[in-house]
Amino acid sequence: MAMGVLAGLLGALLGLGGGVFLVPFLVVVQGLPFRQAAGISLMTVIATSSAVSARSAGKQLINLRLGMLLEVGTTIGGLFGGLTAQALSQRALTALFAIVTALIALVMLLRLDKRNVIPDGSDPGRLGGRLHDPETGREVVYRVKRLPLALLVSFAAGNVSGLLGLGGGILKVPALVSWCGVPMRAAAATSALMIGVTAVATAPIYYAHGDIVPPLAAAAVLGVLAGSRVGLRLAARLHVRRLKVLMIVVLGLVSALMFARLG
């Protein structure tokens, strides 16, 4: 439950769902098989998504049109990933987790100081949007770029979600921020909405194979719901650059932990 609180806090801050932290903990500290850890993590992803989306809906942070378009590719990828996970070894899943998190941390580091806003009064386009920037106190405008790339990354994110028990935000948030012109806060809130849909599509596959342990899943979900409330309050106060740095640190630590597990 305590780890669920921390996972929920990070998930609400960064739009990752918390699985990026919870899965390594369940595998390395609790000693659970990777597939059981992934199944439990998917249940907490659903909880994080529900809590964050409910509190973000009225703040113009969620880009619903973009989110629902990308979710088509994500859900298809999630179904493929959930089925593929049953055929891969635990060592292969652990190695894949470590490599993916390390690569994404590097991408975020290279794009650390880039801001995805366009001049006020500009047309955001069909999939762009506007949001209130608490750092400047003004409304900012953004336009979505490289939509085909965003769809491809969304499919990959769904696959990673199904394979590794993550929410898919671990790929979508860095991609939307680094390549597609979406500000960090909007990317995190939109990702939080999408990861719940992906997890709902994938979790039944794990449950059918007996990989979700109900008592552990229930404890983790209760912790996530509490941590999400704290994370949402912190997200409104932290500078965007600090959120990006936090994401890089979390991804780097988790990658190192899983590489150590392989040794």
Backbone torsions as a table, in degrees:
resi	resn	phi	psi	omega
1	MET	NA	-39.5	178.6
2	ALA	-63.7	-40.9	177.6
3	MET	-67.8	-30.8	175.3
4	GLY	-63.9	-37.7	177.3
5	VAL	-61.0	-46.7	-179.9
6	LEU	-66.5	-40.1	178.2
7	ALA	-63.8	-40.5	178.7
8	GLY	-66.8	-37.9	178.3
9	LEU	-63.0	-48.8	179.6
10	LEU	-67.1	-37.2	179.6
11	GLY	-64.1	-40.9	179.1
12	ALA	-70.1	-37.2	-179.8
13	LEU	-67.7	-41.3	-167.7
14	LEU	-115.0	-5.3	-179.9
15	GLY	73.3	22.3	-176.1
16	LEU	-93.1	-18.0	-178.3
17	GLY	93.1	-15.0	177.3
18	GLY	88.2	-15.2	-178.4
19	GLY	-64.9	-27.7	179.6
20	VAL	-61.6	-23.8	176.1
21	PHE	-98.7	-40.3	-172.8
22	LEU	-69.3	-40.2	-178.4
23	VAL	-60.3	-50.2	177.6
24	PRO	-59.6	-38.0	179.0
25	PHE	-62.4	-47.0	-178.2
26	LEU	-64.8	-34.3	-178.9
27	VAL	-78.2	-49.6	-172.0
28	VAL	-81.3	-44.3	-174.7
29	VAL	-89.5	-48.0	-177.5
30	GLN	-81.8	-18.6	178.0
31	GLY	75.0	22.9	179.2
32	LEU	-78.3	151.5	171.0
33	PRO	-60.3	150.9	-173.9
34	PHE	-59.4	-41.0	-176.9
35	ARG	-66.7	-34.3	175.6
36	GLN	-68.1	-40.0	177.5
37	ALA	-62.4	-41.6	179.9
38	ALA	-65.0	-41.0	179.5
39	GLY	-63.6	-44.1	177.7
40	ILE	-64.1	-41.1	179.8
41	SER	-60.4	-40.1	179.5
42	LEU	-61.3	-35.4	176.9
43	MET	-65.4	-38.1	178.6
44	THR	-72.5	-29.1	176.8
45	VAL	-63.1	-42.0	177.7
46	ILE	-61.0	-42.4	179.7
47	ALA	-65.2	-44.5	179.2
48	THR	-61.4	-46.1	-179.4
49	SER	-59.2	-44.7	-179.0
50	SER	-63.5	-45.7	-177.4
51	ALA	-66.8	-46.2	-176.9
52	VAL	-68.8	-43.5	-178.1
53	SER	-64.6	-39.2	-179.8
54	ALA	-63.1	-36.8	-177.3
55	ARG	-87.8	-17.7	-178.8
56	SER	-94.7	-14.0	-170.6
57	ALA	-58.8	-36.5	-176.5
58	GLY	-90.5	7.7	-175.7
59	LYS	-108.6	10.4	178.3
60	GLN	61.2	24.1	179.7
61	LEU	-90.6	-34.2	-177.3
62	ILE	-80.7	124.4	174.4
63	ASN	-93.6	91.2	-171.1
64	LEU	-64.9	-40.4	-179.0
65	ARG	-63.6	-46.3	178.7
66	LEU	-65.3	-43.4	-177.7
67	GLY	-61.3	-44.7	-178.8
68	MET	-69.9	-33.3	176.7
69	LEU	-66.2	-47.6	-178.9
70	LEU	-69.1	-26.5	-176.6
71	GLU	-67.5	-24.9	176.9
72	VAL	-58.9	-50.7	178.4
73	GLY	-66.3	-37.1	-178.0
74	THR	-65.6	-43.8	-177.6
75	THR	-66.3	-40.4	176.9
76	ILE	-62.0	-44.1	177.4
77	GLY	-63.4	-36.7	179.4
78	GLY	-64.2	-40.0	178.3
79	LEU	-64.4	-42.9	177.3
80	PHE	-63.5	-42.5	-178.5
81	GLY	-65.3	-40.8	179.3
82	GLY	-62.3	-36.5	178.0
83	LEU	-74.2	-39.4	-179.2
84	THR	-65.7	-34.3	-177.0
85	ALA	-59.5	-29.0	-178.4
86	GLN	-72.6	-15.6	-176.6
87	ALA	-101.2	-11.7	-176.8
88	LEU	-95.7	151.8	177.9
89	SER	-75.5	161.1	179.5
90	GLN	-63.4	-36.8	179.2
91	ARG	-65.4	-40.3	179.4
92	ALA	-65.0	-41.1	178.7
93	LEU	-64.7	-41.3	179.5
94	THR	-64.4	-43.0	179.1
95	ALA	-63.9	-41.8	179.1
96	LEU	-62.6	-42.4	178.2
97	PHE	-59.1	-47.5	-177.6
98	ALA	-63.7	-43.0	-177.9
99	ILE	-67.3	-44.8	-178.5
100	VAL	-61.7	-46.1	-178.3
101	THR	-66.1	-37.0	179.2
102	ALA	-65.6	-43.2	-179.7
103	LEU	-64.4	-40.9	-178.4
104	ILE	-69.3	-37.5	176.4
105	ALA	-60.4	-39.7	179.2
106	LEU	-65.2	-42.0	178.7
107	VAL	-61.8	-45.1	179.8
108	MET	-63.7	-36.9	-179.9
109	LEU	-65.5	-40.3	-179.3
110	LEU	-68.0	-23.7	-177.3
111	ARG	-112.5	26.9	-170.1
112	LEU	-59.9	-43.0	-171.6
113	ASP	-99.6	9.8	179.8
114	LYS	-82.9	133.2	177.4
115	ARG	-112.3	132.5	-174.7
116	ASN	-99.7	67.7	175.7
117	VAL	-130.0	151.2	177.6
118	ILE	-117.3	165.3	-175.3
119	PRO	-55.1	141.6	179.3
120	ASP	-58.6	137.0	-178.5
121	GLY	94.8	-9.4	178.9
122	SER	-73.9	158.6	178.7
123	ASP	-81.4	120.4	-179.7
124	PRO	-75.1	-8.6	-177.8
125	GLY	80.9	-178.1	-175.1
126	ARG	-68.4	-32.7	-174.8
127	LEU	-109.6	-3.9	178.1
128	GLY	-76.4	-166.5	-178.4
129	GLY	-171.1	-177.9	177.5
130	ARG	-130.7	147.4	176.7
131	LEU	-151.1	158.1	177.9
132	HIS	-82.9	127.1	179.1
133	ASP	-96.3	108.6	-178.0
134	PRO	-65.8	-18.8	-179.3
135	GLU	-75.3	-35.3	-179.5
136	THR	-105.4	-14.9	-177.4
137	GLY	75.4	12.6	-177.9
138	ARG	-121.8	164.1	174.0
139	GLU	-81.8	135.0	178.6
140	VAL	-116.8	154.7	-177.1
141	VAL	-116.6	142.4	175.4
142	TYR	-139.6	153.6	-179.9
143	ARG	-125.4	134.6	-179.4
144	VAL	-76.9	130.9	178.8
145	LYS	-118.5	160.9	174.2
146	ARG	51.6	53.1	-178.7
147	LEU	-58.3	-43.1	177.7
148	PRO	-57.5	-38.5	177.3
149	LEU	-65.0	-40.6	178.7
150	ALA	-61.8	-39.3	178.2
151	LEU	-67.1	-40.5	178.5
152	LEU	-64.0	-44.7	178.5
153	VAL	-64.1	-35.6	179.2
154	SER	-64.7	-39.4	176.0
155	PHE	-63.3	-45.3	178.4
156	ALA	-62.6	-38.3	179.5
157	ALA	-64.4	-40.6	177.0
158	GLY	-64.1	-38.4	178.3
159	ASN	-64.8	-44.7	177.5
160	VAL	-62.5	-39.0	178.5
161	SER	-60.8	-47.6	-179.9
162	GLY	-67.8	-36.7	-179.4
163	LEU	-71.9	-43.2	-167.1
164	LEU	-112.2	-2.7	178.5
165	GLY	77.7	22.5	177.9
166	LEU	-97.1	173.3	179.5
167	GLY	-86.6	-5.0	-175.9
168	GLY	88.1	-17.8	178.2
169	GLY	-64.0	-21.5	179.1
170	ILE	-61.4	-26.5	174.9
171	LEU	-99.8	-42.1	-172.4
172	LYS	-67.4	-43.6	-178.1
173	VAL	-62.7	-51.7	177.5
174	PRO	-59.8	-38.1	-179.1
175	ALA	-67.2	-45.2	179.9
176	LEU	-64.0	-38.1	-179.3
177	VAL	-75.2	-43.4	-171.2
178	SER	-82.1	-34.8	-171.0
179	TRP	-121.3	-21.3	-169.1
180	CYS	-110.6	5.9	171.9
181	GLY	78.6	16.2	-178.0
182	VAL	-97.5	130.1	178.0
183	PRO	-61.8	156.0	-175.3
184	MET	-57.0	-46.2	-176.2
185	ARG	-65.5	-41.8	178.9
186	ALA	-67.7	-39.7	179.1
187	ALA	-63.2	-42.6	-178.7
188	ALA	-66.3	-44.0	-178.8
189	ALA	-67.8	-41.9	179.4
190	THR	-66.9	-39.9	177.1
191	SER	-62.7	-40.0	-179.8
192	ALA	-59.9	-36.5	176.5
193	LEU	-67.5	-45.8	-174.0
194	MET	-68.9	-37.1	-174.2
195	ILE	-63.4	-30.2	178.5
196	GLY	-67.4	-41.2	178.3
197	VAL	-63.2	-43.6	179.3
198	THR	-62.1	-44.9	-178.0
199	ALA	-65.4	-37.4	178.0
200	VAL	-62.8	-35.3	179.5
201	ALA	-73.2	-26.5	-172.7
202	THR	-99.3	-34.9	-174.4
203	ALA	-55.4	-40.1	179.9
204	PRO	-58.5	-29.3	178.4
205	ILE	-65.2	-44.3	178.2
206	TYR	-66.2	-41.0	-179.3
207	TYR	-63.3	-40.0	-179.4
208	ALA	-64.0	-27.4	179.2
209	HIS	-94.4	8.0	177.3
210	GLY	74.4	22.6	-175.7
211	ASP	-96.3	6.8	175.3
212	ILE	-112.7	116.0	179.8
213	VAL	-91.1	107.0	-171.1
214	PRO	-54.7	-46.1	-178.6
215	PRO	-62.0	-42.2	179.5
216	LEU	-69.1	-39.8	179.0
217	ALA	-63.4	-42.0	-179.6
218	ALA	-64.0	-43.3	179.3
219	ALA	-63.4	-42.9	179.9
220	ALA	-64.7	-40.9	-179.6
221	VAL	-63.9	-42.5	178.3
222	LEU	-61.0	-41.5	177.5
223	GLY	-65.0	-40.6	-179.7
224	VAL	-62.6	-41.7	-179.4
225	LEU	-61.9	-39.6	177.5
226	ALA	-68.8	-45.0	-179.2
227	GLY	-65.3	-32.5	-179.8
228	SER	-63.4	-37.4	180.0
229	ARG	-63.1	-42.1	179.0
230	VAL	-67.9	-42.5	-179.0
231	GLY	-61.4	-39.1	179.7
232	LEU	-64.1	-38.8	178.6
233	ARG	-67.7	-39.9	179.4
234	LEU	-69.1	-36.4	-176.6
235	ALA	-60.5	-34.2	-179.1
236	ALA	-72.4	-18.3	-174.9
237	ARG	-104.1	-23.3	-175.0
238	LEU	-81.0	144.6	174.9
239	HIS	-66.7	144.7	-177.9
240	VAL	-56.5	-40.6	-179.3
241	ARG	-60.9	-37.4	178.9
242	ARG	-68.0	-35.5	176.3
243	LEU	-63.6	-40.7	178.7
244	LYS	-65.6	-43.2	178.8
245	VAL	-62.0	-42.1	178.6
246	LEU	-60.1	-41.8	178.3
247	MET	-62.4	-43.9	-179.8
248	ILE	-61.5	-44.3	-179.5
249	VAL	-63.2	-46.2	-179.2
250	VAL	-61.0	-47.1	-179.4
251	LEU	-63.7	-41.2	179.4
252	GLY	-63.5	-44.4	179.9
253	LEU	-64.6	-43.5	-179.1
254	VAL	-65.1	-41.2	178.3
255	SER	-61.6	-44.9	179.6
256	ALA	-62.3	-39.6	-180.0
257	LEU	-63.2	-42.4	-177.7
258	MET	-74.8	-33.2	174.1
259	PHE	-63.7	-39.2	177.5
260	ALA	-62.5	-36.2	178.8
261	ARG	-62.4	-35.2	179.6
262	LEU	-66.7	-32.6	-179.1
263	GLY	-72.9	NA	NA
